[in-house]
Amino acid sequence: MSANSPEVDSIVTEIADLTDPCFHKYKDASVDIGQPFERRSQITLKQCKNHCSHTQTGFYQCRSVVYNYGSQICDLFAHVGDQSPSRLIRQSGADYFEHLNKNSCLHSPNLELGGHESATVVDFNEDLKYQKTADVRKKETKKGLVNGEAQITATSRGPFSATCTDDKVPRYLKIKNFELYLNDDVLVEKGTFKECSEICNSNLVNDNEFKCGSFDLKNGTCYLSKEVSLPLGSGKLKQSEKTDYYEKVCVEEKYATNCPLVFERHPQKILVGFAETVIDVSTFQECFNTCLNAKTLFGFECYSGMFYFEESSLNCILNSESKATQPDLFTSEYNDIVDYFETGCKVVNKLKPSNSSNVRRKPHHNLLPDAIKSPKRDMNEGTILISENNGNKINKEFLKSLNPKWIVV
């Protein structure tokens, strides 16, 4: 890398601010090529630093934090920001803090930490039965029990809830090397993905209703939970080597025929330059299902997408490429809460693109759900149309970066 490379200019090299006795501060900086083991939203800087100081025991110890002032997001890391392969880079609106681990900086466990985060451990105190090959037993956790005692779920014997409605089927979003921390309700030994997903899909354990939302799978053992991760739920994800987190979603059956049972999900990642359309949706699952149905709705194959959780409009972006085909344009996002996903679906009878300039894509508006009937993109002209009602809330420069061919007006 040359000395004049823009990448060199983006790396933080200056001396830290030493005024805080518990943290070394680097202004306008963030961690690149690294995943936080915990994220809290709607939290003050003081609460963020206090939480890091308090998180010095257990499976992960906080070594550094990145605080984003605009979104009030606090990211905790189990390593310092420049520990390989991670590095400190310039990030406007965020500061990086490195914890000094002094005794005087360790706070009381009664400290009010703030932010949105919740985790509960529920254990069954009797053997669990399942009439399959999986061996389901009482969870013997080393992570601690609620109030020091095993808890029994109070479930009704009435009709059990189906996972999805009749026109949809359960599938799973996978996040590699992460676990849903302190949310292990049921342990399944010697379980494969197939066996664990069947239990989760059945919503039934030990003849009791168990509304399964997700599970972790590690070394042939899976841990089922009623909870799902932030921001869709209240559970928190933590890095865990050789552990994969699977979150249950419902997808439209008619569009899932040529798709895998498991889809990739990457929090805080985006693909730049291949957005084909931007729409308004109400939920992550609606964005995901729209991607599966993009050929019918918009006339193109959607291979990946991004959903912005805090945006009320233009929050679902559908791509014609994926990180598998464009790895150099797959990058981290630090300012907004976003999830990137891939479908992995096989394209049946894919037509070769025409060289004719008269062939143009148009959305089939009569097939669109009510939430996205108002078109946001004129596909004939390659133009994003921003209405006067939300024009002040939309970052037009960001939309331009998603696809250089677009004209944002």
C-alpha positions in Angstrom: 0.0 0.0 0.0 1.5 3.3 -1.0 1.9 6.3 1.3 -0.6 8.3 -0.8 -3.3 5.6 -0.7 -6.6 6.8 0.5 -6.8 3.8 2.7 -3.7 5.0 4.6 -5.4 8.4 5.2 -8.5 6.7 6.6 -6.5 4.8 9.3 -6.3 6.5 12.8 -2.7 7.0 13.9 -2.8 10.1 16.2 -2.2 10.1 20.0 -5.2 9.3 22.2 -7.0 11.8 24.4 -6.0 10.8 28.0 -8.3 13.1 30.0 -10.7 10.3 30.9 -9.1 8.2 33.7 -10.8 5.0 32.6 -10.7 5.3 28.8 -8.3 6.4 26.0 -10.4 8.3 23.5 -9.9 8.5 19.7 -12.2 11.1 18.1 -14.0 10.4 14.9 -12.9 6.8 14.9 -14.5 3.4 14.6 -13.4 -0.3 14.3 -13.2 -1.8 10.9 -13.1 -5.6 10.2 -14.5 -6.5 13.6 -17.8 -7.5 15.1 -19.0 -6.2 18.5 -20.1 -8.8 21.0 -22.9 -6.6 22.2 -24.9 -3.6 20.9 -27.1 -1.2 22.8 -29.4 1.4 21.3 -30.9 4.6 22.7 -28.2 4.9 25.3 -26.0 7.8 26.4 -22.3 8.0 26.1 -22.0 7.8 29.9 -24.2 4.7 30.1 -22.2 3.2 27.3 -18.8 3.6 29.0 -20.3 2.5 32.4 -21.6 -0.6 30.8 -18.2 -1.4 29.3 -16.6 -0.9 32.8 -19.2 -3.2 34.3 -18.7 -6.0 31.6 -15.3 -7.2 32.8 -16.2 -10.7 33.9 -17.9 -13.6 32.2 -17.6 -15.0 28.7 -16.7 -11.6 27.1 -14.8 -8.7 28.7 -15.2 -5.3 27.2 -11.8 -4.0 25.9 -13.1 -1.1 23.8 -16.3 0.6 22.7 -17.5 2.7 19.7 -20.2 5.2 20.4 -22.2 6.8 17.6 -23.7 10.1 18.7 -26.3 10.5 16.0 -28.0 7.2 16.5 -27.0 6.7 20.2 -25.7 3.3 19.5 -23.1 1.7 21.8 -20.9 -1.2 20.4 -18.8 -3.3 22.8 -15.8 -5.2 21.6 -13.8 -7.9 23.3 -10.6 -6.7 21.7 -8.8 -3.4 21.1 -9.6 -1.7 17.9 -6.2 -2.2 16.2 -5.8 -5.8 17.1 -5.3 -7.7 13.8 -7.3 -8.1 11.6 -9.2 -5.2 13.0 -8.1 -1.6 12.6 -9.1 1.9 13.6 -10.5 4.0 10.8 -12.0 7.5 10.4 -15.7 7.6 11.2 -17.4 11.0 11.4 -19.9 11.2 14.3 -18.4 8.3 16.3 -15.7 8.1 18.9 -13.6 5.1 19.9 -12.8 4.4 23.6 -10.2 1.9 24.9 -10.9 0.6 28.4 -8.0 0.8 30.8 -9.2 -2.0 33.2 -8.3 -0.2 36.4 -9.9 -1.3 39.7 -11.2 2.2 40.2 -13.1 2.0 36.9 -15.0 -1.2 37.7 -18.6 -0.3 38.6 -21.2 -1.8 41.0 -23.4 -4.5 39.6 -26.4 -2.3 40.7 -25.3 0.4 38.1 -28.2 1.6 36.0 -27.0 0.9 32.5 -29.9 1.9 30.3 -30.5 1.0 26.7 -32.7 -1.7 25.1 -31.5 -5.1 26.1 -33.1 -8.0 27.9 -32.1 -11.6 28.4 -33.7 -14.4 30.5 -32.7 -18.0 31.1 -35.5 -20.5 31.6 -34.7 -24.1 32.5 -37.0 -27.2 32.6 -36.5 -29.3 35.7 -37.7 -32.5 34.1 -36.6 -34.6 31.2 -37.8 -33.3 27.9 -39.3 -35.8 25.3 -39.3 -35.7 21.6 -40.3 -38.6 19.4 -37.4 -38.2 16.9 -33.7 -39.1 16.8 -32.7 -36.0 18.8 -32.0 -36.5 22.5 -33.8 -33.6 24.3 -32.9 -33.2 27.9 -32.9 -30.8 30.8 -30.6 -27.9 30.2 -27.6 -27.9 32.5 -26.4 -24.3 32.1 -23.2 -22.8 33.4 -24.5 -19.4 32.6 -26.7 -19.1 35.7 -30.4 -19.5 36.4 -33.2 -17.0 37.1 -32.9 -16.1 40.8 -30.6 -19.1 41.3 -33.4 -21.6 40.7 -34.7 -23.6 37.8 -37.9 -22.3 36.3 -40.8 -24.3 34.8 -42.7 -22.8 31.9 -46.4 -22.5 32.4 -47.9 -23.5 29.1 -51.5 -24.4 28.1 -52.6 -27.7 26.8 -54.8 -26.1 24.2 -54.3 -26.1 20.5 -50.7 -25.2 19.5 -49.9 -22.2 17.3 -48.7 -22.9 13.8 -45.3 -21.4 13.0 -46.6 -19.7 9.8 -49.9 -19.1 8.1 -51.1 -21.5 5.5 -49.5 -19.7 2.5 -46.1 -19.5 4.2 -43.4 -21.9 5.3 -40.7 -21.6 8.1 -37.1 -20.9 7.0 -34.0 -19.7 8.9 -31.7 -16.7 8.8 -28.2 -17.8 9.8 -25.5 -15.6 11.4 -22.2 -17.4 11.5 -20.0 -17.4 14.7 -22.7 -15.8 16.9 -24.9 -17.1 19.7 -28.0 -15.7 21.4 -26.5 -15.1 24.8 -28.4 -16.1 28.0 -31.5 -17.1 26.2 -31.1 -20.9 26.2 -34.5 -22.4 27.1 -34.0 -26.0 25.8 -30.9 -28.1 25.1 -30.9 -30.7 22.4 -27.9 -33.1 22.4 -26.6 -34.9 19.4 -28.8 -32.7 17.2 -28.3 -31.7 13.6 -29.8 -28.6 11.9 -32.6 -30.8 10.5 -33.5 -32.2 13.9 -33.3 -28.9 15.7 -35.3 -27.0 13.1 -38.0 -29.7 13.2 -38.4 -29.2 16.9 -38.4 -25.4 16.5 -40.9 -25.6 13.7 -43.2 -27.8 15.8 -43.5 -25.3 18.7 -43.9 -28.3 20.9 -41.6 -29.7 23.7 -42.4 -32.3 26.3 -46.1 -32.1 25.2 -46.2 -28.4 26.1 -46.5 -25.5 23.7 -43.0 -23.9 23.2 -43.1 -21.0 20.8 -39.6 -21.3 19.4 -38.1 -18.2 17.8 -34.5 -19.3 17.2 -31.7 -21.7 18.2 -27.9 -21.8 18.4 -26.1 -24.8 17.0 -22.6 -25.7 18.3 -20.7 -29.0 17.9 -23.8 -31.1 17.5 -25.7 -29.4 20.4 -28.4 -26.9 19.9 -30.0 -24.5 22.3 -33.6 -23.5 21.5 -35.1 -20.2 22.6 -38.4 -18.4 22.5 -36.5 -15.1 21.9 -34.9 -13.6 18.8 -32.1 -11.1 18.5 -32.2 -7.4 18.5 -33.6 -5.4 16.8 -36.4 -7.8 15.9 -36.5 -9.1 19.5 -34.8 -8.3 22.8 -32.1 -11.0 22.9 -28.4 -10.0 22.4 -26.0 -11.7 20.0 -22.4 -12.4 21.1 -19.5 -13.7 19.2 -18.9 -17.4 19.7 -16.5 -19.4 17.6 -17.9 -22.5 15.9 -21.5 -21.5 16.9 -24.2 -20.5 14.4 -27.3 -18.6 15.2 -30.5 -19.5 13.4 -33.6 -17.2 13.5 -37.0 -18.5 12.3 -38.8 -16.5 9.6 -41.9 -17.2 7.5 -41.6 -16.9 3.7 -44.2 -17.3 1.0 -44.3 -21.0 0.0 -44.8 -20.4 -3.7 -41.6 -18.3 -3.9 -39.5 -20.7 -1.7 -39.6 -23.7 -4.0 -36.1 -23.2 -5.4 -34.6 -21.7 -2.3 -32.6 -23.2 0.5 -33.9 -23.8 4.1 -31.2 -21.4 5.4 -30.5 -17.9 4.3 -27.5 -15.8 5.1 -27.9 -12.7 7.3 -25.2 -10.2 8.1 -25.9 -7.4 10.7 -24.4 -4.0 9.9 -23.3 -5.0 6.4 -24.4 -3.5 3.0 -23.7 -4.2 -0.7 -22.9 -0.9 -2.6 -23.6 -0.3 -6.2 -26.2 -2.9 -7.2 -29.5 -1.7 -5.8 -32.2 -2.3 -8.3 -35.2 -0.8 -6.4 -36.0 0.8 -3.1 -39.4 0.4 -1.4 -41.4 1.0 1.8 -42.1 -2.0 3.9 -43.3 -2.5 7.5 -41.0 -5.4 8.6 -37.8 -7.2 7.8 -39.8 -10.3 6.7 -41.8 -8.2 4.3 -38.6 -6.9 2.7 -37.2 -10.5 2.5 -40.4 -11.8 0.9 -40.4 -9.0 -1.6 -36.9 -9.9 -2.6 -38.1 -13.5 -3.2 -40.9 -12.2 -5.3 -39.0 -9.5 -7.1 -39.1 -11.2 -10.5 -42.9 -11.0 -10.5 -43.2 -7.6 -8.9 -40.3 -5.7 -10.6 -39.0 -7.9 -13.4 -35.6 -8.7 -12.0 -34.0 -11.5 -9.9 -33.2 -10.3 -6.4 -30.2 -12.0 -5.0 -29.8 -9.9 -1.8 -31.2 -7.0 0.1 -30.8 -4.6 3.0 -33.4 -3.6 5.6 -33.0 -0.4 7.6 -34.8 -0.9 10.9 -35.0 2.8 11.9 -36.3 4.2 8.6 -40.0 4.6 8.0 -39.7 5.0 4.2 -37.3 3.7 1.6 -36.2 1.2 4.1 -35.9 -2.0 1.9 -33.3 -2.1 -0.8 -33.2 -5.0 -3.3 -30.0 -5.9 -5.1 -29.3 -7.7 -8.4 -26.0 -9.0 -7.1 -24.7 -10.4 -3.8 -21.5 -10.5 -1.7 -20.7 -13.8 -3.4 -20.6 -12.2 -6.8 -19.3 -8.7 -5.7 -17.2 -9.3 -2.6 -15.2 -6.1 -3.0 -18.4 -4.0 -2.6 -19.6 -5.8 0.5 -18.8 -3.4 3.4 -19.6 -2.5 6.9 -22.2 0.1 7.9 -21.6 2.2 11.0 -24.3 4.9 11.1 -27.6 3.0 10.7 -29.1 -0.2 12.1 -29.3 -2.4 9.0 -29.3 -6.1 8.1 -28.0 -7.6 4.8 -29.5 -10.8 3.6 -29.0 -13.2 0.7 -31.6 -15.6 -0.8 -29.3 -18.3 -2.4 -32.3 -19.2 -4.6 -31.7 -21.0 -7.9 -32.9 -19.2 -11.0 -35.1 -21.4 -13.2 -35.0 -20.8 -16.9 -33.0 -17.7 -16.6 -33.1 -15.6 -19.8 -30.0 -14.0 -21.2 -30.2 -10.2 -21.0 -31.2 -8.5 -24.2 -28.9 -6.0 -25.9 -31.9 -4.0 -27.1 -32.3 -0.6 -25.5 -36.0 -1.0 -25.9 -36.3 -3.7 -23.3 -37.1 -2.1 -20.0 -38.3 -3.3 -16.6 -41.6 -2.1 -15.0 -43.1 -3.1 -11.7 -46.4 -4.8 -11.7 -48.2 -2.4 -9.4 -51.4 -4.4 -9.2 -49.4 -7.2 -7.5 -47.7 -5.0 -4.9 -48.8 -5.1 -1.2 -50.6 -2.0 0.0 -47.4 -0.8 1.8 -45.4 -0.5 -1.4 -47.9 0.4 -4.1 -46.5 3.9 -4.3 -43.5 3.6 -6.7 -40.3 5.1 -5.5 -38.3 4.3 -8.6 -39.1 5.1 -12.3 -37.4 2.1 -13.7 -37.6 3.3 -17.3 -35.5 6.4 -16.6 -33.4 5.0 -13.8 -34.7 7.7 -11.4 -35.6 7.7 -7.7 -38.5 9.9 -7.0 -38.6 11.5 -3.5 -42.0 12.9 -2.5 -42.4 16.3 -0.9 -43.7 14.7 2.3 -40.5 12.8 3.1 -37.9 14.6 1.0 -36.4 16.2 4.1 -35.9 12.9 5.8 -34.2 11.0 2.9 -30.4 11.0 2.4 -30.2 11.5 -1.3 -26.4 11.2 -1.4 -26.7 7.8 0.2 -29.2 6.6 -2.4 -26.9 7.8 -5.2 -24.1 5.7 -3.7 -26.2 2.6 -3.8 -26.4 2.7 -7.6 -24.4 5.3 -9.6 -26.9 4.9 -12.5 -29.7 6.4 -10.5 -30.7 10.0 -10.7 -32.2 11.1 -7.3 -34.7 13.9 -7.5 
